[in-house]
Amino acid sequence: MKILHKNKYCFLSILLALMFLDYSGYGYYMFYLPFIYLLVHKGYKLIDKTFCVLFMWGMLYALSVFIFSDGFGYVTTFIFFINFPFIYLLGKFLVRRSDDVSLINLLYIMALSMSAVAIVSVIKDVLENGFLVIGMGRNIPLIGIDNEEGFISATLITTKLLFLLSFLGFIFIPLGRKKKFLFLIGSFLSVYCAVRVQSRTCIVAILILMLMSLIFNFKGMSIKKIRLLLISLIFLIGIVSYIYTTYGDLLIVFDRFETDEVETGGGRIDRLMIVGSKLLDYPLGGMNMNNKIGHAHNLWLDCGRVAGIIPLLLLFYLTCQYLYSFVRVYKLKSVNPILRLAFTFLSFIMLVGFVSEPILEGIPMFFAFFCLLFGILNEYSKGTFVKSYICLLYTSPSPRDKRQ
């Protein structure tokens, strides 16, 4: 699989893959490399209003962390929140220098890299302790990380899996065999790991992604394919029912759906209410220094919790701008249909992570992926992109116009 059709950008592809791999935490220290790369290739010419707003938000957030230190090192903090705008520029740069086939391949490789450490850690734990042995709760040892307890929160494991999980949306979409195999093998691995750590968020997202895949492909399905699909679903339901009645212990991983916390989103609704009600008491941030107030498990409220109301509003504006760019790109008929679906599935999963997990304090790399995707969508929405003559769909390929 070619990542980028121009060999001189293979280095950039490897750089992004290693950065999102983030083995033993070293990925964060590579955040300065996109800045250097863009400087060498005159990427500063792509600076726009969104870059300026993102830069302003990053500065305010970093300043709040300086004033109300919550454990981030000073250098690390600036690497996190000042380099996010340059990762956004890198997304715009990729669109101008590559094509739709290269982009979808690169997005998949980055998602796979981001999930790799979590997948290997879960599989290693299963081989050592078995699938049904939860051990110390849902938390498992993460390879490459040496902490005092030796275990990492299942929430962080889940967040690392989310972007790779989004490619499960292609399960009912017609694709070339090799590409579909690669997409599904990665997404099935993430499904396996998500079930192992009993992630309710991922399990619900899995069902929604499969439904989305079915809806997007339903218009192009013949009566024969619809019948075959219905028979397959009935057969699948029969298998699940048989497993449940014969090997009920295997479904112990779904026990968390039977707890009282399900009604409150795993306690997240209560957290949202607490943090939201305290925002006016901490208009400049610093709520994170109050040990009685935990994470909101929400991107925007957790931003307000640490940095205050102004960064919260800036981040909300950036999110709305992202959604606006996504809608514009989705309506463009000139965009490759498979790439359009990839944007859809990735954006859905991104929002799932934003509304349910402590992104900025838990796994900033997730936000870096958002920034890169934001840059790609913003540039696509302007129509300034290179088109590929290779259609990802193996049926009814359409001609492509080159970038002006």
Salt bridges, closest charged atoms under 4 A:
ASP48 OD2 - LYS92 NZ 2.86
ASP48 OD2 - LYS382 NZ 3.81
ASP99 OD2 - HIS5 NE2 3.47
ASP100 OD2 - ARG400 NE 3.94
ASP125 OD2 - ARG196 NH2 2.64
GLU128 OE2 - LYS124 NZ 2.97
GLU261 OE1 - ARG200 NH2 3.61
GLU357 OE1 - ARG268 NH2 3.32
GLU357 OE1 - HIS297 ND1 3.73
GLU361 OE1 - HIS295 NE2 3.71
GLU361 OE2 - ARG305 NH1 2.73
GLU379 OE1 - LYS92 NZ 3.59
GLU379 OE2 - ARG96 NE 2.43
